[in-house]
Amino acid sequence: MLHSLFDASVWTSLAAAAAAAVSSILFLRSRNFLYDSLALAVTEIGLILIAAGIVAGAVAGRLGGGPWWSWDARLTSALVGFLIYAPYLMLRRAIEEPTRRAASAAVVSIFAIFDLPIMTLAVNWWLAHHAASAPIGVEWTVLPVAALAAALSWIRLRREQDRRARDAERRAAQEI
């Protein structure tokens, strides 16, 4: 069950990374802050999911009689993905000016997508070698995790748009 949760979390976070990269490209082309808000929302949810997947993978390894952490391809590539996307959120806090912040974050998001093929290959390789031992198919766990991620991303997107509107009002009031 924990292996299936790991796989579902990683696959959903990969989809979130792809959505963030596409949104980032769209932002850079249009300068529409809706795309930046979407990139932020799916990146935050994807980062939470990949962290949950790493924890589930570590616990599954321990419950299987192994160490808490093994440097297998799945866990290691998930950790690398986490370490690539975590600075995205730190960068967003470091830059105050909204357009510069969004453009810088978009570049990081687009750069980070290059880890996606590595993570995909690692997960596919592991599934090919361990599919017979999985009691619950990955497809049965990906759907609910993806639905949860979509709902949380939508909520986060709405909150980010509300925050941006309040920030714009505050900036307009300061100019008067």
N, C-alpha and C positions, 0 to 999 in steps of 0.2 A: 504494500500500500504506500509506504513512504517513497519507494522508488518511483511509483506512478505519480505521486505528488511532485517529486523532484522534476520528472520529465514534463509534467503539465505546466509547472511554474516556469521552467526554462523555455519551453516552446512559446508560452504566452508572453514572456518577457522578450523573446526574439521578435515576436510580432509587434510588440510595443516599440522596440528599437527601430524596426522598419518604419512604423507609422511616424515615429519622431523624426527620422531622417527625411522622409517624404515631406512632412510638415515643415521641417527646417528649410528644405530646398524651396518649397512654395513661399515661405516667408522671405527668403533672400530675393526671390524673383518679384514678389508683389509688395513687400513691406506691410502686409496685412497682419496686424497683431493677433488676429484669431488663430492663424497658423502657429505663431509663437506660443500662444496659450495652449493649443493642442499639443505641441511638442513637449511643453513643460508637463502637462497633465499625464501624458502616456509615459514619459520618462520617469516621473515619480512613481507611478504605479508599477512600471516595469522593474524599477530598482527594488521596490518592496518585494515583488514576486521573485526576483532572482535571489534576493537575500533569503526569502523563505525556502526556496529550492535548495540553496546551499546548506541551510540548517537541516532540511529534510534528508538531503543526501548524506550529511555527516552522521545524523542519528541513525539512518538506515544502515550505514556501514558499521556503526558501533553495535547495533542490535544484531547484525549478522555475524558478530564475533570478531570483527576487525577493529582497527583503531578508529578514533574519532575522525581523523583526517587521513585520507590516502590521496596521493597525488595522481589519481587516475584522470584521464582526459576530460571527463564530464565535469567533475568538481573543479578542476584547475581552470578549465575554460570558462566556467560560470564565475569563478572568482575573478579572473581577468576581466570579464565583462562588467562585473560589479565595480572593479577598480577603475575601469575606463569611464563608466557613467556617473560615478559618485562626484568626480570633479566638475561635471556639468552643473550640478546643483550648487556646488561651492562657487563656481564662476558667476552664477546668476546672483548670488548674494554680494559678490565683490564689486560689481559694476552698477552704479546708480542710474546712469542715464538710460532710459528704456530702449531706445533704438540701438545703441551700442551694445547693451546687455543682450538683447535678442539676437543681434547679428553674430556676436561672439559665441553665444550658446549654440546657434545654428551651425556654425563652423565645427564646433566640438562634436555636436550630434552627428554631423555628416562624416567626420573623421572616425568616430566611434563605430559606425556601422561596418567598418572593415573587419571588426572582430566577429561579426555575425556568421560568415561562412565557416570560421574555425569552430565556433560553438555548435553550429549545425552539424558539421562533420563529426564532431566528438559525440554528440547525442545520437546521431544515426549509427555510428560505429558501435556504440555501446548497445543500442537497441537490437542491432543485428546479431550481436554475440550473446545477449541475455534475454531475448524475447520469450523464450520458453519458460523462464523462471518467473515471469511477471504474472501474478494471480489476476490482476485487473488490467485490461488493456489501456494503453495510454490514451486512446481516442475517447474512452469513457471518462477520463479525468480532465482532459484538456477542455472539453466543452463547458463544464461548470466553472472552471478556473478562468477561462476566457470570458464567459458571461459576467462573472464577478469583476474581472479587470475592466471590461467595457463599462459596466455600471459605475465603478469607482472613478474611471477616467472621465466619464460624463459629469459626475458630481464635481470632480476637481476642476474640470474645464469651466463649469459655471461659476465656481468660487473664484477662479483666477480672473475671469472676465469681470465679475463684480469688484474685485480688488483693483483691477486696472481702471474701472470707471471711477471709483472713489479717489484713486491716485490722480487721475486727470482733473477731477473737480478740485482737489487740494492744490494742484499746480496752477490751475486757472485762478483760484482765489489768491494765491501768493503773487500773481502777476498784477493784480489790481491795485 
